Amino acid sequence: MASSRIQATARQISKAFKKKSRFEIGIASELPQAYKKFWREWKVLKPAAVHFIPQESKWKRDELTGETLPVQNIPIPLKHPAEIHEGIWGGEAVIKGFQKRDPRRRRVPHYWVPVLKRTVVRSEVLNTHLSVTVTDRTINLINDHYGFDHYLLKTPACDLVSMLALKLKKQILIELMNGCPRYSHNPKKQKEIYDEYKTYLSSYTPEEIEWYGLTWYEALSKVAKLKEAENKPVPLKNIYRKNLVEKLKAAETEDKSNAADEISATTSWLSKMNPFGKKDEA
């Protein structure tokens, strides 16, 4: 009994001192589930291995010593500079490490940076050409997915990484949700494009598309603006004007009813005084 009470008390204490997540503090607690789903896809999901080859087995044998060791698929720490959001790098990033350039000297710090090149890609849904900075891996992925739009729509946010790719993906989803209005001048082509890409809409709701591709601060600003619009104070002059109009309308209706009563009363009195009028039958 005593041990169970101690465990229950320990659980209560751990809950009391549990660190709150970013979605439980301040205005972030009002973020919708649609944005939480995107954040989970962007920041929580494990991205595909790009700079190392993960081993599928749990154990491996050292070739020199013959010792059996556990396999630890620890990803290489990556650095994402601000320039990564201005292009589409295909999951590649900057690697910081050390390089031993001479066996007789100490190792020196070194940065491995992807080879970047500027090229032109075409978006069928947006019906436009884009000049973007890419890597060889990005070009290979676009070719493997048979098109730039298919690559963006099939790749999760954790692998796209860059805000440029996420914004383009959101724009493509909005275009599909609206029925590809950029091809309104060619209904046949419009139907072909929509039928080819409409399957991607089944994974998102309109609300999720609205909140997709927003940074943390953009999402907080959006919540603040929505909250401000809902609680926007009404000027007193508008309230007083509305009350005055309602009072005038009520007074006008009352005057009309009183005038009608007076007319009916006068008519009945004149009918009684008229000697040529018909007398009521007894």
Secondary structure in CASP SS format (residue, H / E / C, confidence):
PFRMAT SS
TARGET T0000
AUTHOR 0000-0000-0000
METHOD secondary structure of the structure
MODEL  1
M C 1.00
A H 1.00
S H 1.00
S H 1.00
R H 1.00
I H 1.00
Q H 1.00
A H 1.00
T H 1.00
A H 1.00
R H 1.00
Q H 1.00
I H 1.00
S H 1.00
K H 1.00
A H 1.00
F C 1.00
K C 1.00
K C 1.00
K C 1.00
S C 1.00
R H 1.00
F H 1.00
E H 1.00
I C 1.00
G H 1.00
I H 1.00
A H 1.00
S H 1.00
E H 1.00
L C 1.00
P C 1.00
Q H 1.00
A H 1.00
Y H 1.00
K H 1.00
K H 1.00
F H 1.00
W H 1.00
R H 1.00
E H 1.00
W H 1.00
K H 1.00
V H 1.00
L C 1.00
K C 1.00
P C 1.00
A C 1.00
A C 1.00
V C 1.00
H C 1.00
F C 1.00
I C 1.00
P C 1.00
Q C 1.00
E C 1.00
S C 1.00
K C 1.00
W E 1.00
K E 1.00
R E 1.00
D C 1.00
E C 1.00
L C 1.00
T C 1.00
G C 1.00
E C 1.00
T E 1.00
L E 1.00
P E 1.00
V C 1.00
Q C 1.00
N C 1.00
I C 1.00
P C 1.00
I C 1.00
P C 1.00
L C 1.00
K E 1.00
H C 1.00
P C 1.00
A H 1.00
E H 1.00
I H 1.00
H H 1.00
E H 1.00
G C 1.00
I E 1.00
W C 1.00
G C 1.00
G C 1.00
E C 1.00
A C 1.00
V E 1.00
I E 1.00
K E 1.00
G E 1.00
F E 1.00
Q E 1.00
K C 1.00
R C 1.00
D C 1.00
P C 1.00
R C 1.00
R C 1.00
R C 1.00
R C 1.00
V E 1.00
P E 1.00
H E 1.00
Y E 1.00
W E 1.00
V C 1.00
P C 1.00
V C 1.00
L C 1.00
K E 1.00
R E 1.00
T E 1.00
V E 1.00
V E 1.00
R E 1.00
S E 1.00
E C 1.00
V C 1.00
L C 1.00
N C 1.00
T E 1.00
H E 1.00
L E 1.00
S E 1.00
V E 1.00
T E 1.00
V E 1.00
T C 1.00
D H 1.00
R H 1.00
T H 1.00
I H 1.00
N H 1.00
L H 1.00
I H 1.00
N H 1.00
D H 1.00
H C 1.00
Y C 1.00
G C 1.00
F H 1.00
D H 1.00
H H 1.00
Y H 1.00
L H 1.00
L H 1.00
K H 1.00
T C 1.00
P C 1.00
A H 1.00
C H 1.00
D H 1.00
L H 1.00
V C 1.00
S C 1.00
M H 1.00
L H 1.00
A H 1.00
L H 1.00
K H 1.00
L H 1.00
K H 1.00
K H 1.00
Q H 1.00
I H 1.00
L H 1.00
I H 1.00
E H 1.00
L H 1.00
M H 1.00
N C 1.00
G C 1.00
C C 1.00
P H 1.00
R H 1.00
Y H 1.00
S C 1.00
H C 1.00
N C 1.00
P H 1.00
K H 1.00
K H 1.00
Q H 1.00
K H 1.00
E H 1.00
I H 1.00
Y H 1.00
D H 1.00
E H 1.00
Y H 1.00
K H 1.00
T H 1.00
Y H 1.00
L H 1.00
S H 1.00
S H 1.00
Y C 1.00
T C 1.00
P H 1.00
E H 1.00
E H 1.00
I H 1.00
E H 1.00
W H 1.00
Y C 1.00
G C 1.00
L C 1.00
T C 1.00
W H 1.00
Y H 1.00
E H 1.00
A H 1.00
L H 1.00
S H 1.00
K H 1.00
V H 1.00
A H 1.00
K H 1.00
L H 1.00
K H 1.00
E H 1.00
A H 1.00
E H 1.00
N C 1.00
K C 1.00
P C 1.00
V C 1.00
P C 1.00
L H 1.00
K H 1.00
N H 1.00
I H 1.00
Y H 1.00
R H 1.00
K H 1.00
N H 1.00
L H 1.00
V H 1.00
E H 1.00
K H 1.00
L H 1.00
K H 1.00
A H 1.00
A H 1.00
E H 1.00
T H 1.00
E H 1.00
D H 1.00
K H 1.00
S H 1.00
N H 1.00
A H 1.00
A H 1.00
D H 1.00
E H 1.00
I H 1.00
S H 1.00
A H 1.00
T H 1.00
T H 1.00
S H 1.00
W H 1.00
L H 1.00
S H 1.00
K H 1.00
M H 1.00
N C 1.00
P C 1.00
F C 1.00
G C 1.00
K C 1.00
K C 1.00
D C 1.00
E C 1.00
A C 1.00
END
